[in-house]
Amino acid sequence: MQNMREEGHEGGATHRGHDHSGHHARMVADFRRRFWISLVATIPILILSPMIQQFLGLGEVMRFSGDTYILFLVSSFVFFYGGYPFLKGFYDELKQLKPGMMTLIAVAISTAYVYSSIVVFGLKGKIFFWELATLVDIMLLGHWIEMKSVMGASRALEELAKLMPSEAHLLMPDGGTEDVPLERLKAGDRVLVKPGEKVPADGEVSDGETYVNEAMLTGESMPVAKKAGDKVIGGAINGDGSIVVEIMKTGKDSFLSQVIDLVREAQQSKSRTQDIANRAAVWLTGIALGGGAVTLFVWLAVMHKDFAFALERTVTVMVITCPHALGLAVPLVVAVSTALSARNGLLIRNRAAFEKARNIQAIIFDKTGTLTEGRFGITDTIVFKEDMDEKELLRIAASVETHSEHPIAQGIVSSAGQTYPVEGFRAIPGKGAEGRVNGMDVKVVSPGYLRGNGLAINDNRIDRLSS
């Protein structure tokens, strides 16, 4: 006799999911492409920038006629091509009257570009093209990383959408069946779900008995017994019995679609860190503009310097106010937290609540059973036959169970390793299975089967393991 233990946790949508994932994939590809192209274009900008040349002591060697115009053209490409997402984001934030990180970045790169361009065409001053290019590169890298993390979460939506079958066996008025796509199902339809198939939509069992595996949807690793009148969830896997299900919910009203919507909302929500960063960006934008204005006023009115001199220092203040690290750090936090949670099977409904979880000191689980991972295995084996050892008993039981798709059966098989050939296999619905192994009639059955057939085994070891 064998005691089983679970070793781990208990506990319309397809099309939309793929569209959402495709959108994120295009955004990831766009940021990646803009980053690499802008990074390559930054190399000649650095080489041609007078400040970099002076720093490396190559000012006389690297200068040639028309070099500033080439520097202007390459920098213009980086500004308009690499900076486009931030300029567009700046426009969107102003349109919504919600300035944030995009506004800060756009102000910094626009100020550097416009001023440096004026210097190229005659104004006395320093060129800030290299600051512009490196800022664009770092911000593109940060947003690429962030979009990759969102893309990883979008794959979770795809996996959820894949839980649904592509077709259903619709029962016709004449008693026959017709295979139809899920889009054709509506409330009130009756469908046949064969052994091993997925339930096509939320509904109620109208005929038949079976066990249904709902682990991927509810976390409940043990198959749940279903009979007429019981509810079933679309995407759950049917066991050994055939059932007829009357459809109750389809499309966006189904359980799975609601889960997908929750995950999508979580992807679009902002964490408290992101909110703080955006608020900081608003303040920094104000500080940059205010600091620039004060700088210009002081150098002109107080220090009595010429306009070109004052403007150069004003632009310097506005450019260096944009923090490269802030634009890169927040996407990295989002990326790492999202990747870690997805790797551990967590679907986050609210980023702000998820962030607060760092302060958790105790967790209380309201569960009637044990917390498990949903993987079955053998913990103990009790042998009553003197001429048989535990390994042989387990191998014989596993031989019969190799023909069964039940999770407990698969747990026995994985624990045994090697098995024998089986003849005359037969499933006993809801009770177990039987067959001939090495000339012996073998039944691998539940305690309910033993009680139903008047087979009682009294042993304290069994009572201890069962408790």
MARLUMDREN-286013 format. One record per residue (C-alpha): x, y, z; residue number from 1; residue in one letter. Coordinates in steps of 0.5 Angstrom, whole numbers, plus 500, padded with zeros to 3 digits. Layout:
// residues N
   c1   c2   c3  num  residuo
    X    Y    Z  NUM        A
...
//
This chain:
// residues 467
   c1   c2   c3  num  residuo
  500  500  500    1        M
  503  507  498    2        Q
  502  514  501    3        N
  502  520  496    4        M
  505  527  498    5        R
  504  533  494    6        E
  511  536  494    7        E
  510  543  492    8        G
  504  550  492    9        H
  496  548  492   10        E
  492  553  492   11        G
  476  573  444   12        G
  482  573  449   13        A
  487  569  445   14        T
  487  574  439   15        H
  487  580  444   16        R
  493  577  448   17        G
  497  576  441   18        H
  496  583  439   19        D
  498  586  446   20        H
  504  582  445   21        S
  506  584  438   22        G
  505  591  440   23        H
  510  590  445   24        H
  515  586  441   25        A
  515  592  436   26        R
  516  597  441   27        M
  522  593  444   28        V
  525  592  437   29        A
  524  600  435   30        D
  528  602  442   31        F
  533  596  440   32        R
  534  599  433   33        R
  534  606  435   34        R
  539  605  441   35        F
  544  601  437   36        W
  544  606  431   37        I
  545  612  435   38        S
  550  609  439   39        L
  554  608  432   40        V
  553  615  430   41        A
  555  617  437   42        T
  562  615  436   43        I
  564  620  430   44        P
  560  625  435   45        I
  565  624  440   46        L
  571  624  436   47        I
  569  631  432   48        L
  567  634  439   49        S
  572  640  441   50        P
  571  638  448   51        M
  573  631  448   52        I
  579  633  443   53        Q
  582  637  448   54        Q
  581  632  454   55        F
  585  627  450   56        L
  590  632  447   57        G
  588  631  440   58        L
  585  638  438   59        G
  590  640  433   60        E
  591  633  430   61        V
  583  631  429   62        M
  581  638  427   63        R
  580  639  419   64        F
  576  644  415   65        S
  568  643  415   66        G
  569  638  421   67        D
  563  642  425   68        T
  558  642  420   69        Y
  559  634  419   70        I
  558  634  427   71        L
  552  638  426   72        F
  549  633  421   73        L
  551  627  425   74        V
  548  630  431   75        S
  542  632  428   76        S
  541  625  426   77        F
  541  623  433   78        V
  537  628  436   79        F
  531  627  431   80        F
  532  619  430   81        Y
  534  617  437   82        G
  531  623  441   83        G
  524  622  437   84        Y
  521  617  442   85        P
  522  623  448   86        F
  520  628  443   87        L
  514  625  442   88        K
  513  623  449   89        G
  514  630  451   90        F
  508  632  446   91        Y
  504  627  449   92        D
  505  629  457   93        E
  504  637  455   94        L
  498  635  451   95        K
  495  631  458   96        Q
  498  637  462   97        L
  502  631  466   98        K
  510  633  465   99        P
  514  628  467  100        G
  521  624  465  101        M
  520  625  458  102        M
  519  633  459  103        T
  525  633  463  104        L
  529  629  457  105        I
  526  633  452  106        A
  528  640  455  107        V
  535  637  456  108        A
  536  635  449  109        I
  533  640  445  110        S
  536  646  449  111        T
  543  642  448  112        A
  541  641  440  113        Y
  539  648  439  114        V
  544  652  442  115        Y
  550  648  439  116        S
  547  649  432  117        S
  547  656  433  118        I
  554  656  435  119        V
  556  652  429  120        V
  553  657  425  121        F
  556  663  428  122        G
  555  664  435  123        L
  561  664  440  124        K
  560  659  445  125        G
  561  651  446  126        K
  558  645  443  127        I
  554  640  447  128        F
  553  635  441  129        F
  556  630  445  130        W
  552  631  451  131        E
  546  631  447  132        L
  548  624  444  133        A
  550  620  450  134        T
  544  622  454  135        L
  540  620  448  136        V
  544  613  448  137        D
  543  612  455  138        I
  535  614  455  139        M
  534  609  449  140        L
  538  604  453  141        L
  534  605  459  142        G
  527  604  455  143        H
  529  598  451  144        W
  531  595  458  145        I
  524  597  461  146        E
  520  595  454  147        M
  524  588  455  148        K
  521  587  462  149        S
  514  588  460  150        V
  515  584  454  151        M
  517  578  459  152        G
  510  579  462  153        A
  506  579  456  154        S
  509  572  454  155        R
  505  570  461  156        A
  499  573  457  157        L
  500  569  451  158        E
  501  562  456  159        E
  495  564  459  160        L
  491  565  452  161        A
  494  558  450  162        K
  490  554  455  163        L
  484  555  451  164        M
  483  549  446  165        P
  482  552  438  166        S
  476  548  437  167        E
  470  545  441  168        A
  465  539  440  169        H
  459  542  439  170        L
  453  537  440  171        L
  447  538  435  172        M
  440  537  435  173        P
  440  530  432  174        D
  445  528  437  175        G
  451  528  433  176        G
  457  533  434  177        T
  461  538  430  178        E
  468  541  431  179        D
  467  549  431  180        V
  472  554  433  181        P
  471  557  440  182        L
  468  564  437  183        E
  462  560  435  184        R
  460  558  442  185        L
  455  562  445  186        K
  451  561  452  187        A
  446  555  452  188        G
  450  551  447  189        D
  452  544  449  190        R
  459  541  448  191        V
  462  534  449  192        L
  469  534  452  193        V
  473  528  451  194        K
  478  524  456  195        P
  484  529  456  196        G
  481  535  452  197        E
  481  542  455  198        K
  474  545  457  199        V
  473  550  451  200        P
  469  555  456  201        A
  466  556  463  202        D
  460  552  464  203        G
  456  547  468  204        E
  456  539  467  205        V
  450  537  465  206        S
  452  529  464  207        D
  457  525  466  208        G
  462  524  471  209        E
  470  526  471  210        T
  476  529  475  211        Y
  478  535  472  212        V
  485  538  473  213        N
  484  546  474  214        E
  492  547  477  215        A
  494  552  471  216        M
  488  556  473  217        L
  486  556  481  218        T
  493  553  483  219        G
  489  547  486  220        E
  494  541  484  221        S
  489  535  486  222        M
  484  534  480  223        P
  477  536  482  224        V
  471  531  482  225        A
  466  533  477  226        K
  459  531  476  227        K
  452  533  473  228        A
  451  540  476  229        G
  458  542  478  230        D
  461  548  475  231        K
  468  547  470  232        V
  472  553  468  233        I
  475  554  461  234        G
  482  551  460  235        G
  482  546  465  236        A
  484  539  463  237        I
  479  533  463  238        N
  481  527  466  239        G
  479  520  464  240        D
  471  521  463  241        G
  467  524  458  242        S
  462  530  460  243        I
  457  534  457  244        V
  458  541  459  245        V
  453  547  458  246        E
  456  553  456  247        I
  455  559  461  248        M
  460  564  459  249        K
  464  566  453  250        T
  469  571  451  251        G
  471  577  455  252        K
  466  574  461  253        D
  470  568  462  254        S
  474  566  468  255        F
  481  566  464  256        L
  479  573  460  257        S
  478  576  467  258        Q
  485  573  469  259        V
  488  576  463  260        I
  485  583  464  261        D
  488  583  471  262        L
  495  581  468  263        V
  494  587  463  264        R
  492  592  468  265        E
  498  590  472  266        A
  503  591  466  267        Q
  500  598  465  268        Q
  500  600  472  269        S
  506  604  475  270        K
  510  603  481  271        S
  511  608  487  272        R
  518  608  485  273        T
  516  610  478  274        Q
  511  615  480  275        D
  516  618  485  276        I
  521  618  479  277        A
  516  622  475  278        N
  514  627  480  279        R
  522  628  481  280        A
  522  629  474  281        A
  517  635  474  282        V
  521  638  480  283        W
  528  637  476  284        L
  524  640  470  285        T
  522  646  474  286        G
  529  647  477  287        I
  533  646  470  288        A
  528  652  467  289        L
  529  656  473  290        G
  536  655  474  291        G
  537  657  467  292        G
  533  663  468  293        A
  537  665  474  294        V
  544  664  471  295        T
  542  668  465  296        L
  540  674  469  297        F
  546  673  474  298        V
  551  673  468  299        W
  548  679  465  300        L
  545  684  470  301        A
  550  682  476  302        V
  556  680  473  303        M
  555  684  466  304        H
  558  679  462  305        K
  556  679  454  306        D
  550  675  452  307        F
  554  669  449  308        A
  557  668  455  309        F
  551  668  459  310        A
  547  664  455  311        L
  553  658  454  312        E
  553  658  462  313        R
  545  658  462  314        T
  545  652  457  315        V
  550  648  461  316        T
  546  648  467  317        V
  540  646  463  318        M
  543  640  460  319        V
  547  638  466  320        I
  540  638  470  321        T
  537  632  467  322        C
  540  626  471  323        P
  542  620  466  324        H
  542  615  472  325        A
  535  617  474  326        L
  532  615  467  327        G
  536  608  467  328        L
  535  606  474  329        A
  528  606  474  330        V
  527  602  468  331        P
  532  597  471  332        L
  528  596  477  333        V
  522  595  473  334        V
  526  590  469  335        A
  529  586  475  336        V
  523  586  479  337        S
  518  583  473  338        T
  523  578  471  339        A
  524  575  478  340        L
  517  575  479  341        S
  515  572  472  342        A
  521  567  474  343        R
  517  565  480  344        N
  510  564  477  345        G
  508  571  480  346        L
  502  574  476  347        L
  502  581  479  348        I
  496  585  479  349        R
  498  592  482  350        N
  505  594  482  351        R
  505  599  488  352        A
  502  593  492  353        A
  507  589  490  354        F
  513  594  492  355        E
  510  594  499  356        K
  511  587  499  357        A
  518  588  502  358        R
  515  590  508  359        N
  511  584  510  360        I
  513  581  516  361        Q
  508  575  516  362        A
  504  571  511  363        I
  497  568  513  364        I
  495  562  509  365        F
  487  561  509  366        D
  488  554  506  367        K
  484  548  508  368        T
  490  543  505  369        G
  497  544  505  370        T
  501  549  501  371        L
  504  545  495  372        T
  508  545  489  373        E
  503  541  485  374        G
  508  535  484  375        R
  506  528  486  376        F
  511  523  489  377        G
  512  517  494  378        I
  514  519  501  379        T
  512  512  504  380        D
  511  505  502  381        T
  508  499  506  382        I
  509  492  504  383        V
  504  486  507  384        F
  507  481  503  385        K
  513  478  506  386        E
  516  475  499  387        D
  516  482  496  388        M
  520  488  497  389        D
  518  496  497  390        E
  522  497  490  391        K
  518  491  487  392        E
  512  493  490  393        L
  513  500  487  394        L
  515  498  480  395        R
  509  493  479  396        I
  504  499  481  397        A
  508  504  477  398        A
  507  499  471  399        S
  499  499  471  400        V
  500  507  472  401        E
  504  508  466  402        T
  497  508  462  403        H
  494  513  466  404        S
  494  520  465  405        E
  492  522  472  406        H
  497  526  476  407        P
  498  521  482  408        I
  499  516  477  409        A
  504  520  474  410        Q
  507  521  481  411        G
  508  514  482  412        I
  511  512  475  413        V
  516  518  476  414        S
  518  515  483  415        S
  519  508  481  416        A
  523  509  475  417        G
  523  502  471  418        Q
  517  498  470  419        T
  514  492  467  420        Y
  510  490  461  421        P
  502  491  462  422        V
  497  486  459  423        E
  489  488  459  424        G
  490  495  462  425        F
  483  498  465  426        R
  481  504  468  427        A
  476  504  474  428        I
  473  511  473  429        P
  474  515  480  430        G
  477  509  483  431        K
  484  507  480  432        G
  486  502  475  433        A
  488  495  474  434        E
  492  490  469  435        G
  496  484  469  436        R
  503  485  471  437        V
  508  478  470  438        N
  502  474  471  439        G
  499  477  477  440        M
  492  481  477  441        D
  494  488  480  442        V
  489  493  482  443        K
  492  500  484  444        V
  486  503  487  445        V
  484  509  492  446        S
  481  507  499  447        P
  474  509  497  448        G
  475  503  492  449        Y
  477  498  498  450        L
  471  501  503  451        R
  466  500  497  452        G
  468  492  496  453        N
  469  491  503  454        G
  476  490  503  455        L
  479  493  510  456        A
  486  493  512  457        I
  488  495  519  458        N
  494  498  521  459        D
  497  503  525  460        N
  502  506  520  461        R
  496  507  515  462        I
  492  511  520  463        D
  499  515  521  464        R
  500  517  514  465        L
  493  518  512  466        S
  493  523  518  467        S
//
